[in-house]
Structures are given as C-alpha cells and as structure tokens.
Amino acid sequence: MALEIWLAFAVASLILLAIPGPTVMLAVSYALGRGRVSAWATVPGVALGDFTAMTASLLGAGAILAASASFFTALKLAGAAYLIWLGIQMWRAKPSLERLQGGKYSQSGAGRMFWNCYVVTALNPKSILFFITFVPQFIDSTHPLLMQFVILEATFVGLAALNILLWALLAGELHARFQRPALMRLINRLGGSFLIAAGLLAATLRRA
C-alpha cells in the first residue's frame, strides 16, 4: 500500500473519530464515575466493537444491509433499543460513597463496561454501511487485497482505541471533582438522557 494512500485513510479516519457519538458518551460517563481505571475496560470494548463492525463490512455484511431493508431495520432497532436500555440504567443508577471515594474496581463491573462499549460500537448498521462505502476508496485493486484490509483495519481500530483512551483519560482527570453523590447522579442522568436520545435518533435513521 502506498504511503500517501495510508496517510489519507488515517486522516479521514481521525476526522470521523473526532465526532463524538454514543460510544464516546458511554466511555466518558464511565470515566467520570470510576476514574481513569475504567479505560482498561472501555478501550478494549470499543476496539473490539470497531474490529467486529469493520470485519463484518469487509466480509459482505454491509452489502447485505444495503440490499435488505428488513435486515437493516432489525439491526437498527436492536441497536437503538440497547442504547435506550443503557440510558435508562444510567439514569436510575445511584452512585455509592464507596465508589466515589475510590471503591473496588470489580471484575464484574469491568466486564459490564467492556460488554456495553462493545455492543454499542459493534451493533451499529450505519457504521457497517459506512465502512463498506468508505474503505474501498483506499483499496488498490492491482495489489493483494488481504494485506491492504489488514493494514486499514489495524489503522482504524488503533486510532479508535486511542481516541477512546484520550476521552477516558480526560474525563478521568475530572473524576476527583465529582465526588458528591448528588452531582454524580446529575451526571449519570445527563449521560443517560444523551444515550436515550441517541437511541431514539438511531431508530429513525434510514439507509443512505
């Protein structure tokens, strides 16, 4: 793959990733509530989610989504429902003093954060459709395709992981300032409201 093509793809990916979405909001909410340590769960979850979505698009799932209105609608509604469910859970969450004062970082809590970030990232039909229209623009059909797919996918997933890591570290810096349960409850409700709104918006999306 030519260096200039790779650089163009990297820049385009950075521009895309710079636009915050539900995944970023979810990771930031976790970081505000649990601090920087949440990045150990959210970053791998987002990276694996993007890897899943991008791989699925390259394997042809994007073409199926583009051709089948019913399949697209089913996946879209499933993703929207999951976002709304997460938003409701976040809205109803009651921050404990133990957690706010640096309580235990349980494996079960980390597992939930990882899984939620993975599903929100991967279960997005718009991302799959985007990948199938975006990635081919940087493919040279005169060279072996597999290695090009590996390079582009590794680049995008790496940049996506770095993006979430920076958001998590930034929000983690603010964690110490939000040690009051009432303030954390407000943050949870704002984050929950955003996710619910994102879910409702996702439910109305149409294929391009």
N, C-alpha and C positions, 0 to 999 in steps of 0.2 A: 504494500500500500504506500502511495506517495505521501511524503511528509505534509505537503500542503493540503491534501485531502483530509488527512487525520486532524490537522490543526483546525480546519474549517468545521469538521464534525465536533471537535472538542469545544470550540467557541459557541457553536449553535446549541450544544447540549447545556453549556453553562448559562446561556440566556434563558433556555427553557426552565432549568432548575432554579433560576433566580426568582421565579414567580411562585410565591408561597401558595400552597394548597392544603387540603385536609391532612395530608401526611405530615407536613411541616407543623401544622397547628397541633396535631396529636403529640408529636415529639416534643414540642415546646411546652405543652401542658404537663407532660410527664416530668420534664426537666425542672419546671417551676415548682412542682410538688415534691420531687425527690432529689433534685440536685443533679450534678454532673454524672453521678453514678448511673443514672437512667440511660446514658448513651451506650453503655455496654449491652443493653437490650434493644434499644430503638434503632441504632445504626445497623446492626446485622439484620434486623427485621425489614428495614427499608431496602437494604441492599439485596436481600433475597427476593423481596417482592418485585423490585425492578428487574432482577435477573429472570424471574418467572415470567413477567409480562413481556419482556423483550424476547426471550427464547420462544415463548408461545407465538408471538407475532412472526418471528422468523421461520417457525415450523409450519405456518399456514393458518393459525387460529385467526389472525387478523383478516385474512381473506374470507374465512367462514363468517366472521362477524359482519363484514361489509356486505356479504351476499344474503345473509339470513336476518331478516328483521325480527323474527321471533326470538332467535338466539341472542341477538344484541339486546333486545328488551329484557329478556330474562336475566342476563348477566348485569345489566344496568340496574334493574330493580333490586337484585340481590346486594349489589354494592351499596346502593342508596339506603336500603334497609339496615345494613350493617353500620353505616355511618350514623344513622339516626339512633340506632340502639346504643352505640358508643356515646353519642351526645347525651342521651338520657342517663346513662350510667354515670357519666362525668358530672352531670347536673345534680344528681342525687348523692354524689359522694360526700362523705363527712370527714374532713381532714382531722386526724388524731394528733394530739400533742406529741406523742411518741414519734410519729413520722416527721412532724415539723421540726423536732429537736434532734433529728438525725437517727431515727429509729432503724430497726433492722431492714436490710435490703434482702428480702426473702427470695428464694428461687422461684416460688410460685408467682410472686409479683413481677419478677423479671420475665418469667415465661408469658404472662398475660400481656405485658408491654410488647414483647417481641412478636407475639402472635397477632395482636391488634395492628401493629405497624405493618406487619407482613400482609395481612388480609386487605387493609385499606389501600396499600400500594399495588398489590397484585390484582385485586378484584375491581379493575377499572377498565371497562371496554374501550373508553376513549384513549387510554394510554396504548393499548394494543393496536388500535387502528392508527394512532399517531406513529407508532414505531414502524408499521408496515408501509406507511407513506413517506416517512422521514428517512429511515436508514437506507433504502435503496438509492437515494440520491448520492450517496457517498460510496457506492459499490462500483468497482471496475470489473465489468463482465469478462475482460480479457485475462484476468488473473484468477487463481483459485479462490472460490467463494468462502470456504470454511474458515481459512485463516483471517480473511477480512471480517467475517462475522465475529470471530473470537476477539479481534482487536477492538472493533467498535463496541461490542457488548462489554468488554472489560473496561473500556474507557468510560462509557456511560455509567455503569454500575459504580465504578470507583469515584467518579465525580458526584454521583447521587449520595453515596455514603459520606463523602467529605462535606457535602452541603448540609446533610442532616447533623453531622458531627459538630459543625460550626454553630448551627442553630441551637443544638443541645448544650454546648459549652457556654454560649452567650446567655441562654435562659438560665443555665445552672449558676452563672455568676449572680443573677438576681434572686436566686433561691433564698439566700440568707436574709433578704429584705422582706420576705413574705412569710414570716414565722407566726403570724397571728391566724388562728383558725378562721375567723370571720373574713379576713382578707383572702385567704386561700379558697374559702368557699365561693367568694365572689369570682375569683379567677377560674375556678372549676366551672362555674355557671356560664361565664363568658365563653370559655372554650367549648363547653357542651352546646351552647347556643350556636356557635360557629359550625360545629360538626353537624348539628341537626339541619341548619340552613344549607350546608354543603350537600347533605343527603337529599334534601328536598330539591335542590337545584339539579343534582345528578339525575334524579328521577325524571326530570323534564328534558334532559339532553336528547338530541336527535343525532342520527348518523350524519356525518358531513356529506 
